[in-house]
Amino acid sequence: MEIEVRTEISNGSVCFIMKDNGLGFDTKKDIKMVTGLFKRLHTHVEGKGVGMYIVNSIVDTHGGKIEIESEPNKGTIFRVQLN
């Protein structure tokens, strides 16, 4: 797996962009699962279903937002914008 991490300024806010070439998922069907507590999209790999829940909670507490783009078998892009 490859992971690319970068930052940029977007509309005066810091934005962290993380891109991977992993399993990906259907954002139209599974977007709520990504940030849910103990929710997992891929049960055939290790995980507890808490990582994105914690990240989302922290970002939300600080008035930020997370945008997610993904396609099955093509990877995912997470954009974390902090205000």
Backbone as CSV, one residue per row, in Angstrom:
resi,resn,N_x,N_y,N_z,CA_x,CA_y,CA_z,C_x,C_y,C_z
1,MET,0.836,-1.167,0.000,0.000,0.000,0.000,0.887,1.239,0.000
2,GLU,0.448,2.249,-0.718,1.123,3.543,-0.732,0.209,4.572,-0.094
3,ILE,0.810,5.461,0.702,0.062,6.543,1.341,0.781,7.844,1.057
4,GLU,0.037,8.813,0.574,0.566,10.150,0.299,-0.082,11.123,1.281
5,VAL,0.738,11.935,1.939,0.226,12.925,2.882,0.777,14.284,2.491
6,ARG,-0.103,15.269,2.446,0.341,16.630,2.131,-0.575,17.631,2.820
7,THR,-0.163,18.867,2.827,-0.981,19.932,3.396,-1.146,21.036,2.364
8,GLU,-2.191,21.829,2.553,-2.402,23.010,1.717,-3.275,23.987,2.489
9,ILE,-3.284,25.211,2.035,-4.185,26.220,2.588,-5.375,26.314,1.644
10,SER,-6.579,26.139,2.188,-7.801,26.184,1.398,-8.789,27.131,2.070
11,ASN,-9.167,28.184,1.395,-10.089,29.188,1.948,-9.614,29.711,3.304
12,GLY,-8.304,29.905,3.440,-7.741,30.441,4.664,-7.601,29.449,5.800
13,SER,-7.867,28.170,5.545,-7.764,27.135,6.569,-6.719,26.100,6.162
14,VAL,-6.111,25.468,7.160,-5.167,24.389,6.901,-5.945,23.134,6.529
15,CYS,-5.492,22.469,5.490,-6.135,21.238,5.032,-5.075,20.149,4.911
16,PHE,-5.311,19.020,5.588,-4.450,17.849,5.481,-5.103,16.896,4.493
17,ILE,-4.327,16.422,3.520,-4.855,15.495,2.524,-4.086,14.185,2.635
18,MET,-4.812,13.104,2.855,-4.233,11.774,2.914,-4.851,10.941,1.797
19,LYS,-3.998,10.360,0.977,-4.463,9.561,-0.156,-3.804,8.193,-0.074
20,ASP,-4.606,7.144,-0.279,-4.036,5.799,-0.309,-4.528,5.050,-1.538
21,ASN,-3.902,3.947,-1.814,-4.307,3.100,-2.942,-4.864,1.781,-2.417
22,GLY,-5.546,1.845,-1.266,-6.067,0.659,-0.595,-7.364,0.137,-1.181
23,LEU,-8.139,-0.510,-0.326,-9.350,-1.207,-0.741,-10.452,-0.276,-1.238
24,GLY,-10.522,0.937,-0.692,-11.571,1.869,-1.087,-12.956,1.350,-0.733
25,PHE,-13.963,2.166,-1.031,-15.351,1.781,-0.752,-16.292,2.660,-1.563
26,ASP,-17.555,2.302,-1.592,-18.580,3.036,-2.324,-19.108,4.158,-1.426
27,THR,-18.733,5.391,-1.695,-19.138,6.506,-0.829,-20.647,6.738,-0.858
28,LYS,-21.311,6.377,-1.924,-22.765,6.561,-1.982,-23.483,5.632,-1.021
29,LYS,-22.897,4.464,-0.788,-23.538,3.450,0.047,-22.977,3.401,1.474
30,ASP,-21.685,3.635,1.632,-21.018,3.345,2.904,-20.481,4.552,3.666
31,ILE,-20.771,5.767,3.261,-20.137,6.944,3.871,-20.414,7.059,5.369
32,LYS,-21.595,6.708,5.835,-21.920,6.782,7.267,-21.119,5.769,8.080
33,MET,-20.785,4.650,7.474,-20.030,3.613,8.172,-18.615,4.074,8.516
34,VAL,-18.036,4.923,7.701,-16.631,5.305,7.854,-16.357,5.970,9.194
35,THR,-17.239,6.834,9.647,-16.995,7.577,10.887,-17.803,7.058,12.064
36,GLY,-18.489,5.947,11.911,-19.264,5.369,13.003,-18.392,4.582,13.975
37,LEU,-18.759,4.588,15.239,-18.021,3.855,16.254,-18.234,2.356,16.092
38,PHE,-17.156,1.618,16.065,-17.134,0.157,15.888,-17.758,-0.281,14.563
39,LYS,-17.725,0.596,13.569,-18.230,0.262,12.232,-17.038,-0.044,11.335
40,ARG,-17.128,-1.141,10.612,-16.043,-1.539,9.726,-16.591,-1.882,8.357
41,LEU,-15.920,-1.396,7.333,-16.325,-1.699,5.967,-15.730,-3.015,5.484
42,HIS,-14.504,-3.291,5.914,-13.793,-4.473,5.447,-13.457,-5.344,6.654
43,THR,-14.182,-6.418,6.828,-13.987,-7.263,8.004,-12.898,-8.321,7.791
44,HIS,-12.367,-8.431,6.597,-11.326,-9.419,6.318,-9.914,-8.896,6.618
45,VAL,-9.821,-7.652,7.088,-8.534,-7.074,7.489,-8.636,-6.630,8.949
46,GLU,-7.477,-6.446,9.597,-7.476,-6.061,11.003,-8.073,-4.680,11.221
47,GLY,-8.653,-4.468,12.378,-9.185,-3.164,12.752,-10.269,-3.312,13.794
48,LYS,-10.516,-2.232,14.496,-11.537,-2.232,15.549,-12.710,-1.314,15.229
49,GLY,-12.564,-0.470,14.208,-13.655,0.432,13.864,-13.730,1.662,14.747
50,VAL,-12.581,2.120,15.251,-12.585,3.310,16.107,-11.745,4.457,15.548
51,GLY,-10.821,4.182,14.640,-9.890,5.190,14.148,-10.550,6.425,13.552
52,MET,-11.361,6.242,12.532,-12.001,7.389,11.882,-13.050,8.032,12.783
53,TYR,-13.648,7.257,13.673,-14.587,7.826,14.643,-13.865,8.833,15.527
54,ILE,-12.685,8.471,16.025,-11.911,9.374,16.884,-11.454,10.597,16.104
55,VAL,-10.917,10.393,14.907,-10.475,11.520,14.080,-11.648,12.465,13.811
56,ASN,-12.790,11.920,13.427,-13.959,12.741,13.139,-14.412,13.519,14.373
57,SER,-14.382,12.883,15.538,-14.779,13.552,16.784,-13.862,14.733,17.096
58,ILE,-12.555,14.533,16.942,-11.592,15.601,17.212,-11.764,16.747,16.225
59,VAL,-11.860,16.430,14.951,-12.016,17.459,13.919,-13.312,18.230,14.134
60,ASP,-14.395,17.530,14.417,-15.694,18.163,14.651,-15.650,19.076,15.881
61,THR,-15.005,18.630,16.949,-14.891,19.429,18.176,-14.196,20.759,17.910
62,HIS,-13.272,20.762,16.967,-12.510,21.976,16.660,-13.086,22.748,15.469
63,GLY,-14.316,22.424,15.082,-14.989,23.168,14.026,-14.512,22.865,12.622
64,GLY,-13.815,21.765,12.455,-13.334,21.390,11.129,-14.298,20.465,10.425
65,LYS,-13.846,19.928,9.309,-14.679,18.974,8.574,-13.793,17.986,7.835
66,ILE,-14.359,16.847,7.533,-13.672,15.815,6.770,-14.468,15.551,5.499
67,GLU,-13.763,15.572,4.373,-14.361,15.201,3.095,-13.689,13.916,2.633
68,ILE,-14.473,13.007,2.098,-13.949,11.703,1.704,-14.354,11.398,0.270
69,GLU,-13.359,10.991,-0.531,-13.600,10.497,-1.885,-13.033,9.091,-1.942
70,SER,-13.777,8.162,-2.490,-13.286,6.794,-2.557,-13.983,6.024,-3.662
71,GLU,-13.289,5.016,-4.153,-13.860,4.063,-5.102,-13.379,2.678,-4.717
72,PRO,-14.261,1.691,-4.779,-13.832,0.330,-4.460,-12.613,-0.082,-5.294
73,ASN,-11.627,-0.663,-4.623,-10.397,-1.175,-5.235,-9.510,-0.102,-5.865
74,LYS,-9.784,1.177,-5.583,-8.959,2.247,-6.145,-8.390,3.173,-5.081
75,GLY,-8.793,3.006,-3.827,-8.235,3.831,-2.765,-9.167,4.927,-2.307
76,THR,-8.646,5.741,-1.386,-9.454,6.777,-0.732,-8.631,8.039,-0.553
77,ILE,-9.304,9.168,-0.638,-8.702,10.467,-0.322,-9.495,11.076,0.835
78,PHE,-8.791,11.410,1.911,-9.384,12.088,3.051,-8.854,13.511,3.072
79,ARG,-9.746,14.482,3.119,-9.368,15.889,3.271,-9.874,16.362,4.627
80,VAL,-8.947,16.708,5.509,-9.290,17.173,6.847,-9.007,18.674,6.888
81,GLN,-10.076,19.461,6.993,-9.930,20.928,7.023,-10.142,21.417,8.444
82,LEU,-9.172,22.175,8.932,-9.243,22.753,10.273,-9.483,24.239,10.154
83,ASN,-10.325,24.765,11.025,-10.631,26.204,11.002,-9.825,26.940,12.044
